[in-house]
Amino acid sequence: MTVYQSPECATEGEFDTYPGKGTYVPCAPFVVRAVQIWSY
C-alpha cells in the first residue's frame, strides 16, 4: 500500500509505501489524502 499527501496520488508531494523500512504498521508523518493498494 502506498499513501500519498496529494489527493491525485502524485509523487511531487510526500508519499510512503508499506510495508517498508522494517515496519508493517502505517504511520505517515503527513496527512494522507490518497491510498493506492498494490497486489502481487
Stockholm file with secondary structure:
# STOCKHOLM 1.0

chainA/1-40         MTVYQSPECATEGEFDTYPGKGTYVPCAPFVVRAVQIWSY
#=GR chainA/1-40 SS CEEESSTTCCTTSCEEESSBTTBCSCCCSSCCCEEECCCC
#=GC SS_cons        CEEESSTTCCTTSCEEESSBTTBCSCCCSSCCCEEECCCC
//
